[in-house]
Amino acid sequence: MSQIKGKDTKPEIAMRKFLFSNGFRYRLYDKKLPGKPDIVLTKYKIVIFVHGCFWHGHVNCKYFVIPKTRTDWWLKKIERNKQLDHDNFQVLQDLGWKVLTIFECELKKANRDKTLNELITKIH
């Protein structure tokens, strides 16, 4: 578990490179905002969360597989992550931020271009 990164993951870096190359400037992991968003576009008042499919219980995703050992513990943990996400999103929206969530499977090579181009349209 200690080997699993919470920051600077491959999906995050791919998204950051894309945003920067398209002229977007951003902040990373703003501690002042609830949930410490992965990417903060202050100019557009948009926050982007890049979620791992397993850790955030991405429904109908092949990367979200419930472990066979300690199943109850894992289900509670993932459900708590989802609840924290929901609570943080609500607070951010109440503060006037637009919240975007991208799951890791959406940034795999097969889907990356489509996802990132859709992201550009959501930002503008």
C-alpha positions, 0 to 999 in steps of 0.5 A: 500500500505504501508504494501507491502514489497519491500525487503525480500519477501517470494519468495526472501527468498526461492531463497536465502535459495536455493542458499546458501544451494547449495554453492552460495554466494551472495550480496543483493540489490547492490545499485551500480548497476542499478535497485538494483538487489535482488541477485548479484552473483559477482563470476559469474557476474550474477544478479537476479531479483525476480519480483512480478507478479502483480507489473511487469505485468507478461503476462498470469499469474493468479496473474496478474489481472488488478484492476477494480478501477483506471484501467488507473492509475494502467496500467500506473504504471505497464507499467512504472515498465516494462519500468524501468526493461527493461532500467535497464536490458539493462544497466546491460547487457551493463556493462557485467552482465548476468540478470536473472528474476524470477517471484513470480509464478515460486517460488510457491510450484508447480513450485519451484523445477523445477525453482530453478534447472533450475536456477542452470543450468543457473548460471553454 
